């Protein structure tokens, strides 16, 4: 399947929330609903008020124009850090792919597109959080991310765009 990748815009906020759920419940167990995830401030802050100043993201759409995945970054402050927080001037990445589009290389395409956009924007470092048994961990490591910390069973990874 061919995908088109475009910049994430304000109208994508609801889809980004769905992809946040996909990233948060990456095992696909359905143990969380979208409303439960968005009710958690420690998770919802990745999409609340999208877009804010400094937000940057990309969305992949399939041949029918239906969104299939998204990758975005957001700066989070020290008093409201994310799971992969490194510093207030280091944005965190979130990557989510809809179930029907997984294992097709779409996550890699989205990540590479976001990395390029971050480079163009002059961003010097990026971070993210991933659980060691998440298959996306291999993608991140293959794309140059390195483990820089960890807490609560997840690792914090970072790289320069």
Secondary structure, DSSP 8 states (H G I E B T S, - for coil): ---EEEE--GGGHHHHHHHHHHHHTTT----S-HHHHHT-HHHHTTTTTSS-TT-EEEEEE-TTS-EEEEEEEE---GGG--TT---TTSEEEEEEE-GGGTTSSHHHHHHHHHHHHHHHTT---EEEEEETT-THHHHHHHTT-EEEEEETTEEEEEE--
